[in-house]
Amino acid sequence: SHAAEFVVWVEVRDQGGLTDVANVTVIMTDANDLPVSPETQAITVKENSIGKTMTLGYTDEDKNSVANPAWGRLYYAISGEMSNYFNSSHVGPTPHYNANLSSTVALNYEQTASFDLVVTATDGGGLKTETTLTVTVENENDKPYFADCDGGVNAAIKQTAEKGQGVASIVATDEDAETLTLDTEVISWSTLKYKLDKLEIPDDMTGAARTGGSGGGAPYFDIDAATGTITKSFTGDFTDEETFFKVLVNVTDGGNLTAICPVNINVTKANKTPIIGNLTGAAVRENATGTVTVG
């Protein structure tokens, strides 16, 4: 701080050596000072998280002003392409000097790994200081999802389909696959494994005794753990009563995040090959003509 009033002694001397002295009182009047920003402004926000907070620590020499206390009160504004993802709120008693900057929307590392915001601090006298604040998004494991599974997926298989016949490919998406990195942990996040969690059969359906399949799809269906392709797992035809099944496809990424998609499987009727019964012992008269019934 500086004294608001001080005295300057002024001495004058002529060529003959005569002098005179006068004191001059200098009164220093207050003037509004610009807000001062911190040397560096940066924040790191984890992907998929909300509520990360940092303090915007601007200063203003006018915060101790007696004549004009409003000059020391700072108001903050955030601008920039991603500014609608953040909110600023004043902290501390009035007059305000600081504010908290908080993220209000989950950020996506795969879309934007880093960006800049502009922080504008305006004091009560209208003076402004702008500073660039760099936001870095920290990569986190993204949950896999089934893009086309709203309400489930419908599939069909013929009644006479062979063992191993494909029913449907239920493929999940993982945004971590878009990340270009040599980090083995991050690479593993996009490695997906499929399994069948549960097989649902209508209560009134009576089917044949089956063997085959694995996990939740046994004994009717299997799934390829790497591709998500569901296949028939037993030999022989579906019976006329085996008309509908429901399975739950579970996908898990390398970070153990999961997603589930229900699949409704309808068995469609097929024209079956006729079978001739055992004709052993059938007899036909010699020289018989016309229609002859055998069997």
Summary of the structure (lengths in Angstrom):
residues: 295
radius of gyration: 40.5
end to end distance: 120.6
largest distance: 171.6
contacts: 769
relative contact order: 0.13
helix: 8%
strand: 39%
